[in-house]
Amino acid sequence: MTDKLTSLRQLTTVVADTGDIAAMKLYQPQDATTNPSLILNAAQIPEYRKTD
């Protein structure tokens, strides 16, 4: 039996309305948000900050 996300992929385009890179890797959407506020929120996540 397939899960709901797999079933939906057969019928529609899956997109991510998030800047969360981990979620995008997990769900592998075909498109992602360009919403600046969501990208800014994701940039505040410590794991995504660049370290020298």
N, C-alpha and C positions, 0 to 999 in steps of 0.2 A: 504494500500500500504506500502511495506517495504522500508526502506531507502537503500542507496547504500552500506553502510558498512554491513548491515545484508545480503543483496544479495551476496556480495563478500564472506562472511563467509560460505555460502553454497557451494561455488566453490573452495575455496582456504584457505590456512593458513594465518591468519593475524599476522603480526609481528610488533614490534615497534623498529624503528631505532632511539631511543632517550633514554636519561637518565632521562627525565622529568617524575617523579613519578605521577604527576597529570594527565598527558596525558595517562599514562599507566592505571591508575584507570578508566579514562573516556572510553577508547577504548577497554580495556581488551584483549590485544593481547595474542596469545598462546606462543609467544616467544619474547625475547627482545635482544637488542644489547649487545655486549661485547666490543664494540669499546671504548678503554680507553679515547680518547679525548672527546667523548660524555658524558661519565660518569664523567670525570673531570669537564666539563662545567656544568653538573647538580649539582655537589657538590658545585659549586659557587653560586647557587641560595639560597638566604638568608633563605627561608622557609624550606630548607632541612638541614640547619646547626644545629648541636647538640648544645643545650644550657644547661648549668648546673643549 
